[in-house]
Amino acid sequence: MDEAALTQPFQQPLEAGELARIDAYWRAANYLSVGQIYLYDNPLLRQPLALGHVKPRLLGHWGTTPGLNFIYAHLNRVIRNRDLDMIYICGPGHGGPAMVANAWLEGTYTELYPNVTQDEEGMKRLFRQFSFPGGVPSHVAPETPGSIHEGGELGYALSHAFGAAFDNPDLIVACVVGDGEAETGPLAAAWHSNKFLNPVTDGAVLPILHLNGYKIANPAVLARIPREELESLIAGYGYEPHFVEGADPDAMHQLMAATLDRVIERIRSFQQKARMSRAPERPRWPMIVLATPKGWTGPKEVDGKKTEDFWRSHQVPLAELAAKPAHVKQLEQWLKSYRPEELFEPGGALKPALAMLAPSGNRRMSANPHANGGLLLRDLRLPDYREYAVAAPKPGVTVAESTRVMGEYLRDVMKLNAAHRNFRAFGPDETASNRLGAFFDVTARTWMGSLLPYDEHLAPDGRVMEILSEHTCQGWLEGYLLTGRHGLFSCYEAFTTSSIPCSTSTRSG
């Protein structure tokens, strides 16, 4: 696709039936999300909603959730249509209801947790367990199928996404960045990860900035700057921005579908060109800015105060049900606005015509093996450490540096596993000063920028990754490990208390 194609008017790729089904799937995910936050019983509203059907203590986050569900439904469409290998990183980690809801709709949740069945009783269990004693956390916790990112400490979504994409040439990592999260230092540095992604040997990351306007009690910075300033910021980071903005569901479904078709084509064309030429120039990778109301489809006002498209929708919009019976009625109206009778069978299962919208098997984002790295992990080939012992025939005679010797050992680890491409070293520009320079006997630093004749140890296919942000190094490493590979994080700074000298993958989901 040439640059002129970016200026062409959007088509409406969804015919009427598909538009209706995608909207229904989105409504089903929203219904399940609200149910998780609020309901203890009566999951299908077979009876008029009463206070006894509501949890006694309400904990959860609604504001980001409808946007996350919207993205998920549309990613399912492109996965299914193009047979994509894709995982979903949920930067707004408190959007747990969305990720759990979609895993249940796809059937993965029931496969992993058979007591949470795809029927009315299972739906009740799904609702009861959420943010409830003995249940599951309100965040996208490790036990959530398809999750490698919880989001408790905001800012690591993008570095995790790129870590997952390194050495995964067929994988696309959809990474939702919350507009509040975008204000953190780790996230701000992580935008530069695109300068380290090799389109020949790595996968792709599709950042989606979820611009819903508000944090807990304040506007988001990026939502209140001029549009041209935001575009310039994104372009300055080296991305190609695509905006999906609005509040009308039908129009937004068409725009999101067209935009995703376009950006997937861009990604594939960049990769195809690089892989045919074997010349890994850095593309201007696409990203999406999704601007929707915070708390979209929720209560527009509560007690006469603006709620939808405002910070009041961030957590629990209707929070005083015991003291205000009118809130129970308003919650019932909110739930019924999704028309659950159109979405679920009498027994509680998702209607078959909607269930068909999800990808199948491992193509489901909640079942993708890359999001459960233990399934893909293969042991490293390791040399015999005894061969690297420093001879000390007499006390006080031998002079040696332990880290330099370790560097020689790690050099050989890198060499032995080069064919499998499952080991990388990460650090904040300290590989040489940590006396691990032997790495450069067999590889170079990853570098997709311009090269000068006198540069040393820089190459697009290098396997030592250095950027001065310790946050980004750590995030890259975590994303790499959690998708089934091995890595080393080298740093001598006293504040780097989580330095990892040796690693294995962590099972998630």
C-alpha positions in Angstrom: 0.0 0.0 0.0 1.4 3.4 -0.9 1.2 6.6 1.2 -1.6 8.0 -1.0 -3.8 5.1 0.1 -3.9 6.6 3.6 -5.9 9.6 2.3 -8.5 7.5 0.6 -12.1 7.7 2.1 -13.0 4.8 4.3 -15.3 2.1 3.0 -18.0 0.5 5.1 -16.7 -3.0 5.3 -19.5 -4.4 7.4 -22.7 -5.5 5.7 -25.9 -5.1 7.8 -26.0 -8.6 9.2 -22.3 -8.6 10.3 -22.7 -5.1 11.8 -25.6 -6.3 13.9 -23.8 -9.4 15.0 -20.6 -7.5 16.0 -22.7 -5.0 17.9 -24.5 -7.8 19.7 -21.2 -9.5 20.6 -20.0 -6.2 22.0 -23.3 -5.8 24.0 -22.9 -9.3 25.4 -19.3 -8.5 26.6 -20.6 -5.3 28.1 -23.5 -7.1 29.9 -21.1 -9.7 31.3 -18.8 -6.9 32.5 -21.5 -5.0 34.3 -22.7 -8.2 35.8 -19.3 -9.0 37.2 -19.1 -5.7 38.9 -22.6 -5.7 40.4 -24.5 -9.0 40.5 -24.5 -11.7 43.1 -27.6 -13.5 41.7 -30.2 -13.2 39.0 -27.7 -13.2 36.2 -30.2 -13.2 33.3 -32.7 -10.8 35.1 -35.4 -13.4 35.1 -36.8 -11.6 38.1 -37.1 -7.9 38.7 -33.7 -6.8 40.1 -33.7 -6.4 43.9 -31.0 -5.2 46.3 -30.5 -8.9 47.4 -29.3 -9.7 43.9 -26.4 -7.1 44.2 -23.1 -7.7 45.9 -22.9 -6.1 49.3 -19.6 -4.4 48.4 -18.9 -3.2 44.9 -15.3 -3.2 43.5 -14.4 -2.8 39.9 -13.8 -0.4 37.1 -16.3 0.3 34.4 -15.0 3.4 32.6 -12.4 1.7 30.4 -14.3 -1.6 30.0 -16.7 -0.9 27.1 -13.8 0.4 25.0 -11.8 -2.7 25.7 -14.7 -4.9 24.7 -15.2 -2.9 21.5 -11.5 -3.5 20.6 -11.7 -7.1 21.4 -14.8 -7.7 19.2 -13.1 -6.1 16.3 -9.8 -7.8 16.7 -11.7 -11.1 16.7 -13.1 -10.2 13.3 -9.7 -9.6 11.7 -8.2 -12.7 13.3 -11.0 -14.8 11.9 -11.0 -13.2 8.5 -7.2 -13.3 8.0 -6.2 -16.2 10.2 -4.0 -14.0 12.4 -1.8 -15.1 15.3 -2.6 -12.3 17.8 -2.5 -11.7 21.5 -4.1 -8.8 23.4 -2.2 -6.8 26.0 -4.6 -4.8 28.2 -2.7 -1.8 29.5 -5.7 -0.5 31.6 -5.2 -3.5 33.9 -8.2 -2.6 36.0 -10.3 -3.4 32.9 -10.4 -7.0 34.2 -14.2 -7.4 33.6 -13.6 -7.1 29.8 -10.9 -9.7 29.6 -12.7 -12.2 31.8 -16.0 -11.6 29.9 -14.4 -12.2 26.5 -12.5 -15.3 27.7 -15.9 -16.7 28.9 -17.6 -15.8 25.6 -14.8 -17.6 23.7 -15.2 -20.7 25.8 -11.6 -20.6 27.1 -12.6 -19.7 30.6 -14.8 -22.8 30.9 -12.1 -25.0 29.4 -9.6 -23.9 32.1 -12.1 -23.5 34.9 -14.8 -26.2 34.3 -17.0 -25.1 37.2 -17.6 -21.7 35.4 -19.8 -23.2 32.8 -21.3 -21.5 29.7 -24.8 -21.5 31.1 -26.9 -19.5 33.6 -25.2 -21.2 36.6 -21.8 -20.6 35.2 -22.6 -17.0 34.5 -23.7 -16.6 38.1 -20.4 -18.1 39.2 -18.5 -15.7 36.8 -20.3 -12.8 38.4 -20.0 -13.9 42.0 -16.3 -14.6 41.9 -15.2 -11.2 40.4 -13.5 -9.0 43.0 -15.1 -11.1 45.8 -13.6 -13.0 48.7 -12.3 -16.4 47.5 -12.8 -15.3 43.9 -10.6 -13.5 41.3 -9.1 -10.0 41.4 -10.6 -7.0 39.6 -7.5 -6.6 37.5 -6.4 -8.6 34.5 -4.6 -11.0 36.8 -2.2 -13.9 35.7 -5.0 -16.4 36.0 -7.1 -14.6 33.4 -6.8 -16.6 30.2 -4.8 -14.8 27.5 -3.2 -12.3 29.9 0.5 -11.7 30.3 0.0 -8.2 31.7 -1.9 -7.2 34.9 -1.4 -3.4 34.8 -1.1 -2.8 38.6 1.9 -0.5 38.1 0.9 1.4 35.0 3.2 2.0 32.2 4.6 -1.4 31.1 2.0 -2.5 28.6 4.0 -1.3 25.5 7.3 -2.7 26.6 5.6 -6.0 27.4 4.1 -6.0 23.9 7.4 -5.5 22.2 9.1 -8.1 24.4 6.4 -10.5 23.2 7.0 -9.6 19.6 10.8 -10.0 19.5 11.7 -13.3 17.7 8.0 -14.1 17.1 7.8 -13.2 13.3 4.2 -14.3 12.8 2.8 -12.8 15.9 0.8 -9.5 16.1 0.6 -8.0 19.6 -2.4 -5.7 20.0 -1.5 -3.4 22.9 -4.2 -1.1 24.4 -2.6 1.9 26.1 -4.8 3.8 28.5 -4.7 7.5 28.2 -3.9 7.8 31.9 -1.2 5.1 31.6 0.3 7.2 28.7 1.3 9.8 31.3 3.7 7.5 33.1 7.5 7.5 32.6 7.8 3.8 31.7 5.2 4.2 28.9 6.7 7.4 27.6 10.1 5.7 27.1 8.5 2.5 25.7 7.2 4.3 22.6 10.8 4.1 21.4 10.6 0.3 21.3 9.7 0.6 17.6 13.3 1.5 17.0 14.3 -2.0 18.0 11.8 -4.1 16.1 13.1 -5.9 13.1 10.4 -6.6 10.5 12.4 -9.5 9.1 12.7 -11.6 12.2 10.3 -10.1 14.7 6.5 -9.8 14.9 4.5 -6.6 15.0 3.0 -4.5 17.7 -0.2 -2.6 17.1 -0.5 0.1 19.8 -4.1 1.3 20.4 -4.2 4.5 22.5 -7.5 4.3 24.3 -8.3 8.0 24.5 -11.5 8.1 26.7 -10.6 11.4 28.2 -10.3 10.9 32.0 -8.4 9.2 34.7 -9.8 8.6 38.2 -10.8 12.2 38.9 -9.0 14.3 36.3 -8.9 14.8 32.6 -6.2 12.8 30.7 -3.4 15.0 29.4 -3.4 13.6 25.9 -7.2 14.1 25.6 -6.9 17.8 26.2 -4.2 18.8 23.8 -5.0 20.0 20.3 -5.5 17.2 17.7 -2.5 18.4 15.6 -0.3 18.3 18.7 -1.3 14.7 19.4 -0.7 13.7 15.8 2.7 15.4 15.9 3.6 13.6 19.1 2.7 10.2 17.7 4.5 10.9 14.4 7.5 12.1 16.3 7.7 8.8 18.1 7.8 7.2 14.6 4.3 5.9 14.3 1.6 6.4 11.7 -1.6 7.5 13.6 -5.1 6.3 12.6 -8.0 7.9 14.4 -11.2 6.2 15.3 -13.4 8.7 17.0 -17.1 8.9 18.0 -19.9 7.7 20.1 -22.5 6.3 17.7 -22.1 2.5 17.8 -23.0 1.8 14.2 -20.7 4.5 12.8 -17.9 3.4 15.1 -18.2 -0.2 14.2 -17.8 0.6 10.5 -14.9 3.0 11.2 -13.1 0.5 13.5 -13.5 -2.3 11.0 -12.2 -0.3 8.1 -9.2 1.1 10.2 -8.2 -2.4 11.4 -8.3 -3.7 7.8 -6.1 -0.9 6.7 -3.5 -1.1 9.5 -3.2 -4.9 9.2 -2.6 -4.4 5.5 0.1 -1.9 6.4 1.8 -4.3 8.8 1.8 -7.2 6.4 3.1 -5.0 3.5 6.0 -3.8 5.7 6.9 -7.3 6.7 6.5 -8.8 3.2 8.8 -6.1 1.7 11.4 -6.5 4.4 11.4 -10.3 4.3 11.6 -10.4 0.5 14.5 -8.0 0.4 16.1 -9.1 3.6 16.8 -5.4 4.1 15.3 -4.6 7.5 14.6 -0.8 7.3 12.5 0.6 10.1 9.0 1.2 8.9 6.7 3.9 10.3 4.5 1.3 12.0 0.7 2.1 12.3 -1.1 2.8 15.6 -4.7 3.5 16.4 -6.1 6.3 18.5 -9.5 5.1 19.7 -11.4 8.1 21.1 -14.7 7.1 22.8 -16.7 8.3 25.8 -15.4 7.0 29.2 -18.1 4.6 30.5 -19.6 4.3 27.0 -23.1 2.8 27.0 -23.3 3.2 30.8 -25.5 5.6 32.8 -25.3 9.1 31.3 -26.2 10.7 34.6 -26.4 9.5 38.2 -28.3 11.7 40.7 -28.3 14.5 38.1 -24.5 14.5 37.7 -22.7 13.8 34.5 -21.4 10.2 34.5 -20.8 8.8 31.0 -18.0 10.6 29.2 -16.7 11.9 32.5 -14.4 10.7 35.4 -17.4 9.6 37.5 -17.7 6.5 35.3 -14.2 5.4 36.1 -15.0 2.8 38.8 -18.6 2.0 39.9 -21.0 4.5 38.5 -23.9 3.4 40.7 -22.3 3.0 44.1 -25.0 3.6 46.7 -27.6 1.0 45.9 -28.4 0.2 49.6 -29.0 3.8 50.4 -30.7 4.8 47.2 -33.3 2.3 45.9 -33.6 4.3 42.7 -30.1 3.2 41.9 -31.2 -0.5 41.8 -33.8 0.4 39.2 -31.2 2.4 37.2 -28.9 -0.6 37.3 -31.6 -2.8 36.0 -32.3 -0.4 33.2 -28.6 -0.3 32.4 -28.3 -4.0 32.2 -31.5 -4.4 30.1 -30.3 -1.8 27.7 -28.0 -4.5 26.3 -31.1 -6.6 25.5 -29.7 -9.9 27.0 -32.7 -11.8 25.6 -31.2 -11.2 22.2 -27.7 -12.4 23.2 -28.1 -15.5 25.4 -30.0 -18.7 25.0 -32.7 -19.5 27.6 -30.2 -21.7 29.4 -27.6 -18.9 29.5 -25.2 -19.8 26.7 -24.2 -17.2 24.1 -26.4 -17.6 21.0 -24.7 -19.8 18.3 -24.8 -17.1 15.7 -22.8 -14.8 18.0 -20.5 -17.5 19.3 -19.4 -18.1 15.7 -17.8 -14.6 15.7 -15.0 -15.7 17.9 -11.9 -17.4 16.3 -11.5 -21.1 17.1 -8.9 -23.1 18.9 -5.5 -21.4 19.5 -6.5 -18.5 17.4 -8.7 -17.2 20.3 -6.7 -14.5 22.0 -7.7 -16.0 25.4 -6.2 -19.4 24.2 -3.2 -18.3 22.2 -0.2 -20.2 23.4 2.0 -17.1 23.3 0.0 -15.8 26.2 0.9 -18.9 28.2 4.6 -19.1 27.6 5.0 -22.3 29.6 3.4 -24.1 26.7 6.1 -23.0 24.3 9.1 -23.0 26.5 12.1 -25.0 25.5 15.2 -25.5 27.6 18.3 -23.5 26.7 21.4 -25.4 25.6 23.9 -24.7 28.3 27.7 -25.3 28.2 29.4 -27.1 31.2 30.0 -24.3 33.6 33.0 -26.2 35.0 34.9 -25.5 31.8 35.0 -21.8 32.7 36.5 -22.2 36.1 39.5 -19.9 36.8 42.6 -21.8 37.8 44.0 -20.7 41.2 47.1 -22.9 41.9 48.2 -20.6 44.7 46.4 -18.0 46.9 46.9 -14.4 45.9 48.5 -15.2 42.5 45.6 -15.3 39.9 44.0 -12.1 38.8 40.5 -12.5 37.2 37.2 -10.7 37.1 34.1 -12.9 37.8 31.8 -11.0 35.5 34.2 -11.2 32.6 34.3 -14.9 33.0 30.5 -15.0 33.2 30.5 -13.0 30.0 32.4 -15.8 28.3 29.9 -18.3 29.6 27.0 -16.2 28.4 28.6 -15.7 25.0 28.6 -19.4 24.6 25.0 -19.7 25.8 24.1 -17.1 23.1 26.0 -19.1 20.5 24.5 -22.5 21.4 21.0 -21.2 21.1 21.4 -18.9 18.1 19.4 -21.2 15.8 16.4 -21.3 18.1 16.4 -17.5 18.7 15.1 -17.9 22.2 17.7 -16.0 24.3 18.5 -12.3 24.5 20.3 -10.0 26.8 18.8 -6.7 28.1 20.3 -3.8 29.9 20.6 0.0 30.1 23.8 0.5 28.1 25.9 -1.4 30.6 26.8 -4.7 28.9 30.4 -3.6 28.3 30.9 -1.9 31.6 29.5 -4.9 33.4 32.4 -6.8 31.7 30.0 -8.9 29.6 31.6 -7.7 26.4 32.2 -11.3 25.2 28.6 -11.2 23.9 29.9 -9.1 21.1 32.1 -12.0 19.9 29.0 -13.7 18.6 26.3 -11.0 18.3 25.7 -7.2 18.3 23.4 -4.7 19.9 20.0 -4.5 18.3 19.8 -1.3 16.3 17.3 -0.2 13.7 18.5 3.4 13.5 21.0 4.9 11.1 24.6 3.5 11.1 27.8 5.5 10.8 31.1 3.9 9.5 32.8 4.0 12.8 29.9 2.4 14.8 30.7 -0.8 16.7 28.6 -3.8 17.5 25.3 -2.4 16.1 23.1 -4.5 13.8 19.4 -5.0 13.0 19.7 -8.6 14.0 21.7 -8.1 17.2 20.6 -9.9 20.3 21.9 -7.6 23.0 19.2 -5.0 23.7 20.2 -1.7 25.2 18.1 1.4 26.0 18.8 3.7 28.9 15.4 3.2 30.4 15.6 0.4 33.0 11.8 0.3 33.0 11.8 -0.5 29.3 14.6 -3.1 29.6 12.7 -4.9 32.4 9.4 -4.7 30.4 11.0 -6.1 27.3 12.5 -8.9 29.3 9.1 -9.7 31.0 7.3 -9.8 27.7 10.0 -12.0 26.2 9.9 -14.5 29.2 6.1 -14.6 29.5 5.9 -15.7 25.8 8.1 -18.7 26.4 11.7 -17.6 25.9 14.8 -16.9 28.1 16.7 -13.7 28.9 19.1 -11.9 31.1 18.8 -8.4 32.6 22.2 -6.9 33.4 22.4 -3.7 35.5 24.6 -2.4 38.3 22.4 0.4 39.6 21.4 0.1 43.2 17.8 1.0 42.5 17.4 -1.9 40.1 16.3 -4.2 42.9 14.6 -6.6 40.5 17.7 -7.5 38.4 17.3 -11.0 37.0 20.7 -12.8 36.4 19.0 -15.8 35.0 15.4 -16.6 34.0 12.7 -18.9 33.1 9.2 -18.3 31.7 6.2 -17.7 34.0 3.0 -19.5 33.3 0.0 -17.1 32.8 -3.5 -18.1 32.2 
